[in-house]
Amino acid sequence: MPNLPTEVLDARCAPAPQVAKPWFVYLVRAANGALYCGISDDPQRRFAQHQSGKGARFFYSSPAQALVYIEACASKTAALREERGIKQLKKSAKEALVAAYALIQAADDVPSA
């Protein structure tokens, strides 16, 4: 081992800084029209689980049809807080959230001139 100053050795051996993994709050529409709200670090994977019958019991009576809303959050704690807020909304407010999200997604898909 080369004769290096302690601070150099400490820097070489220190673990890499942890990058906070993004968390998401999402809404899934069930076949009966109901909206399910949840959180995940990978909403596409979680939606696939809901569709396959693995995951929330919510979908036992009415299968998952579409992932209709995704919102990125800074942390799992923030995602849980946002999920709690969305779950307290009335159905009409949740539908308005989904509609606004759909408009934003459609606008993002339009090619610029």
Backbone as CSV, one residue per row, in Angstrom:
resi,resn,N_x,N_y,N_z,CA_x,CA_y,CA_z,C_x,C_y,C_z
1,MET,0.844,-1.179,0.000,0.000,0.000,0.000,0.885,1.236,0.000
2,PRO,0.606,2.183,-0.888,1.427,3.380,-0.925,1.251,4.198,0.347
3,ASN,2.222,5.003,0.636,2.213,5.835,1.825,1.447,7.123,1.517
4,LEU,0.128,7.113,1.718,-0.723,8.254,1.405,-1.209,8.905,2.684
5,PRO,-1.464,10.218,2.648,-2.030,10.881,3.827,-3.372,10.259,4.199
6,THR,-3.701,10.300,5.469,-4.923,9.687,5.991,-6.172,10.212,5.289
7,GLU,-6.239,11.546,5.022,-7.445,12.093,4.396,-7.637,11.556,2.977
8,VAL,-6.556,11.232,2.284,-6.675,10.635,0.959,-7.216,9.219,1.077
9,LEU,-6.694,8.466,2.039,-7.191,7.102,2.248,-8.659,7.105,2.648
10,ASP,-9.023,8.043,3.538,-10.418,8.133,3.971,-11.330,8.439,2.790
11,ALA,-10.900,9.317,1.901,-11.713,9.675,0.741,-11.844,8.497,-0.215
12,ARG,-10.766,7.707,-0.372,-10.829,6.563,-1.276,-11.715,5.461,-0.718
13,CYS,-11.761,5.325,0.584,-12.488,4.221,1.216,-13.900,4.605,1.631
14,ALA,-14.206,5.876,1.565,-15.531,6.316,1.993,-16.577,5.810,1.014
15,PRO,-17.733,5.425,1.529,-18.793,4.975,0.612,-19.253,6.131,-0.263
16,ALA,-19.705,5.785,-1.439,-20.227,6.794,-2.356,-21.445,7.453,-1.730
17,PRO,-21.605,8.755,-1.938,-22.770,9.423,-1.363,-24.057,8.826,-1.917
18,GLN,-25.020,8.665,-1.053,-26.304,8.099,-1.458,-27.122,9.143,-2.204
19,VAL,-27.564,8.804,-3.383,-28.446,9.674,-4.143,-29.866,9.246,-3.816
20,ALA,-30.659,10.209,-3.377,-32.031,9.892,-3.000,-32.792,9.368,-4.210
21,LYS,-33.368,8.194,-4.054,-34.132,7.590,-5.140,-35.501,8.249,-5.178
22,PRO,-35.969,8.597,-6.363,-37.271,9.269,-6.431,-38.414,8.321,-6.060
23,TRP,-39.410,8.870,-5.450,-40.640,8.155,-5.145,-41.772,8.859,-5.868
24,PHE,-42.817,8.126,-6.121,-43.931,8.650,-6.895,-45.246,8.322,-6.192
25,VAL,-46.200,9.224,-6.333,-47.576,8.931,-5.960,-48.305,8.738,-7.284
26,TYR,-49.216,7.777,-7.333,-49.870,7.470,-8.606,-51.335,7.133,-8.372
27,LEU,-52.110,7.257,-9.437,-53.521,6.860,-9.426,-53.735,5.843,-10.534
28,VAL,-54.465,4.789,-10.205,-54.826,3.749,-11.164,-56.345,3.693,-11.241
29,ARG,-56.861,3.650,-12.467,-58.303,3.496,-12.643,-58.650,2.019,-12.729
30,ALA,-59.623,1.619,-11.939,-60.118,0.244,-11.950,-61.217,0.107,-13.001
31,ALA,-61.556,-1.117,-13.335,-62.573,-1.384,-14.357,-63.925,-0.776,-13.991
32,ASN,-64.216,-0.668,-12.696,-65.496,-0.097,-12.269,-65.469,1.434,-12.205
33,GLY,-64.341,2.060,-12.611,-64.236,3.520,-12.628,-63.611,4.114,-11.379
34,ALA,-63.429,3.317,-10.348,-62.830,3.812,-9.103,-61.361,4.157,-9.330
35,LEU,-60.856,5.069,-8.511,-59.450,5.453,-8.568,-58.733,4.940,-7.325
36,TYR,-57.618,4.285,-7.539,-56.774,3.781,-6.450,-55.537,4.654,-6.372
37,CYS,-55.171,5.105,-5.189,-53.994,5.936,-4.984,-52.950,5.138,-4.212
38,GLY,-51.702,5.198,-4.683,-50.617,4.508,-4.001,-49.301,5.205,-4.234
39,ILE,-48.229,4.674,-3.609,-46.894,5.204,-3.837,-45.977,4.061,-4.253
40,SER,-44.915,4.414,-4.976,-43.940,3.417,-5.412,-42.675,4.127,-5.871
41,ASP,-41.574,3.391,-5.877,-40.354,3.934,-6.470,-40.296,3.598,-7.958
42,ASP,-41.256,2.806,-8.434,-41.361,2.458,-9.856,-42.838,2.247,-10.193
43,PRO,-43.568,3.318,-10.521,-45.014,3.199,-10.727,-45.403,2.286,-11.888
44,GLN,-44.588,2.200,-12.935,-44.914,1.315,-14.066,-44.878,-0.152,-13.619
45,ARG,-43.846,-0.506,-12.857,-43.727,-1.874,-12.343,-44.891,-2.178,-11.398
46,ARG,-45.210,-1.221,-10.546,-46.293,-1.418,-9.575,-47.636,-1.575,-10.291
47,PHE,-47.852,-0.793,-11.354,-49.082,-0.916,-12.127,-49.177,-2.307,-12.744
48,ALA,-48.065,-2.804,-13.276,-48.044,-4.158,-13.847,-48.401,-5.188,-12.776
49,GLN,-47.939,-4.977,-11.551,-48.306,-5.886,-10.453,-49.803,-5.817,-10.189
50,HIS,-50.349,-4.608,-10.177,-51.794,-4.461,-9.955,-52.570,-5.182,-11.057
51,GLN,-52.125,-5.056,-12.296,-52.816,-5.703,-13.412,-52.737,-7.225,-13.324
52,SER,-51.650,-7.732,-12.800,-51.476,-9.188,-12.729,-52.154,-9.800,-11.508
53,GLY,-52.801,-8.980,-10.699,-53.498,-9.495,-9.530,-52.636,-9.558,-8.284
54,LYS,-51.371,-9.152,-8.401,-50.496,-9.095,-7.231,-50.478,-7.657,-6.753
55,GLY,-50.521,-7.482,-5.476,-50.521,-6.116,-4.960,-51.753,-5.865,-4.127
56,ALA,-52.362,-4.734,-4.325,-53.469,-4.283,-3.482,-54.726,-5.133,-3.657
57,ARG,-55.358,-5.425,-2.533,-56.636,-6.157,-2.555,-57.743,-5.345,-3.220
58,PHE,-57.521,-4.039,-3.322,-58.475,-3.136,-3.959,-58.896,-3.662,-5.328
59,PHE,-57.969,-4.285,-6.050,-58.235,-4.716,-7.419,-58.792,-6.130,-7.518
60,TYR,-59.083,-6.781,-6.409,-59.655,-8.126,-6.463,-61.045,-8.100,-7.081
61,SER,-61.827,-7.077,-6.739,-63.200,-7.023,-7.235,-63.316,-6.327,-8.592
62,SER,-62.364,-5.472,-8.908,-62.404,-4.745,-10.178,-60.960,-4.529,-10.649
63,PRO,-60.558,-5.182,-11.722,-59.157,-5.154,-12.153,-58.636,-3.761,-12.513
64,ALA,-57.338,-3.585,-12.365,-56.662,-2.343,-12.736,-56.707,-2.194,-14.262
65,GLN,-57.105,-1.011,-14.726,-57.242,-0.772,-16.161,-56.180,0.168,-16.717
66,ALA,-55.911,1.278,-16.008,-54.996,2.282,-16.560,-54.297,3.045,-15.452
67,LEU,-53.040,3.350,-15.702,-52.265,4.231,-14.828,-52.561,5.645,-15.313
68,VAL,-53.310,6.414,-14.538,-53.844,7.684,-15.038,-53.188,8.926,-14.444
69,TYR,-52.303,8.761,-13.459,-51.661,9.921,-12.832,-50.377,9.468,-12.159
70,ILE,-49.303,10.231,-12.376,-48.024,9.976,-11.708,-47.445,11.324,-11.305
71,GLU,-47.007,11.423,-10.063,-46.359,12.639,-9.578,-45.076,12.262,-8.858
72,ALA,-43.963,12.849,-9.273,-42.680,12.597,-8.624,-42.615,13.364,-7.306
73,CYS,-42.021,12.720,-6.310,-41.849,13.333,-4.992,-40.373,13.244,-4.597
74,ALA,-39.955,14.127,-3.723,-38.543,14.201,-3.337,-38.093,13.019,-2.489
75,SER,-39.014,12.395,-1.773,-38.653,11.302,-0.867,-39.873,10.419,-0.628
76,LYS,-39.645,9.303,0.028,-40.759,8.426,0.377,-41.712,9.141,1.334
77,THR,-41.147,9.887,2.258,-41.971,10.645,3.208,-42.862,11.637,2.474
78,ALA,-42.296,12.346,1.503,-43.076,13.310,0.727,-44.168,12.602,-0.073
79,ALA,-43.847,11.438,-0.617,-44.836,10.675,-1.382,-45.978,10.217,-0.476
80,LEU,-45.650,9.756,0.719,-46.691,9.336,1.668,-47.580,10.515,2.055
81,ARG,-46.972,11.664,2.239,-47.736,12.868,2.596,-48.680,13.255,1.448
82,GLU,-48.168,13.211,0.223,-48.986,13.551,-0.951,-50.111,12.535,-1.139
83,GLU,-49.796,11.251,-0.948,-50.812,10.203,-1.052,-51.945,10.450,-0.056
84,ARG,-51.590,10.785,1.168,-52.599,11.053,2.194,-53.484,12.223,1.770
85,GLY,-52.865,13.266,1.189,-53.642,14.420,0.724,-54.583,14.060,-0.403
86,ILE,-54.106,13.273,-1.349,-54.952,12.871,-2.487,-56.102,11.992,-2.008
87,LYS,-55.831,11.084,-1.095,-56.888,10.193,-0.594,-57.984,10.961,0.131
88,GLN,-57.670,12.146,0.644,-58.675,12.950,1.343,-59.531,13.775,0.388
89,LEU,-59.131,13.836,-0.890,-59.911,14.591,-1.875,-61.209,13.880,-2.208
90,LYS,-62.194,14.651,-2.627,-63.428,14.075,-3.140,-63.139,13.465,-4.503
91,LYS,-64.020,12.579,-4.945,-63.833,11.908,-6.238,-63.742,12.933,-7.376
92,SER,-64.552,13.980,-7.319,-64.528,14.995,-8.376,-63.172,15.703,-8.442
93,ALA,-62.561,15.949,-7.306,-61.247,16.598,-7.280,-60.174,15.646,-7.822
94,LYS,-60.291,14.359,-7.511,-59.345,13.373,-8.055,-59.496,13.292,-9.576
95,GLU,-60.732,13.334,-10.063,-60.969,13.297,-11.505,-60.394,14.538,-12.181
96,ALA,-60.487,15.691,-11.515,-59.912,16.922,-12.055,-58.384,16.809,-12.114
97,LEU,-57.793,16.198,-11.121,-56.347,15.965,-11.100,-55.931,15.082,-12.276
98,VAL,-56.689,14.021,-12.506,-56.414,13.102,-13.612,-56.574,13.824,-14.951
99,ALA,-57.613,14.630,-15.086,-57.860,15.354,-16.336,-56.734,16.350,-16.620
100,ALA,-56.293,17.073,-15.604,-55.197,18.027,-15.780,-53.909,17.302,-16.167
101,TYR,-53.663,16.169,-15.553,-52.477,15.370,-15.876,-52.535,14.902,-17.332
102,ALA,-53.710,14.468,-17.775,-53.872,14.004,-19.161,-53.599,15.143,-20.148
103,LEU,-54.050,16.350,-19.835,-53.795,17.500,-20.698,-52.304,17.816,-20.783
104,ILE,-51.623,17.743,-19.651,-50.180,18.003,-19.630,-49.449,16.946,-20.450
105,GLN,-49.844,15.685,-20.284,-49.213,14.595,-21.039,-49.444,14.780,-22.541
106,ALA,-50.672,15.176,-22.922,-50.983,15.381,-24.329,-50.169,16.544,-24.900
107,ALA,-50.021,17.610,-24.122,-49.244,18.762,-24.573,-47.766,18.396,-24.728
108,ASP,-47.259,17.543,-23.862,-45.868,17.109,-23.957,-45.627,16.242,-25.187
109,ASP,-46.673,15.545,-25.644,-46.543,14.651,-26.789,-46.656,15.363,-28.137
110,VAL,-47.127,16.601,-28.137,-47.299,17.344,-29.380,-45.927,17.818,-29.854
111,PRO,-45.542,17.456,-31.094,-44.246,17.915,-31.601,-44.269,19.422,-31.850
112,SER,-43.144,20.074,-31.560,-43.084,21.522,-31.791,-42.870,21.805,-33.271
113,ALA,-43.366,22.953,-33.721,-43.298,23.314,-35.147,-41.932,23.783,-35.557
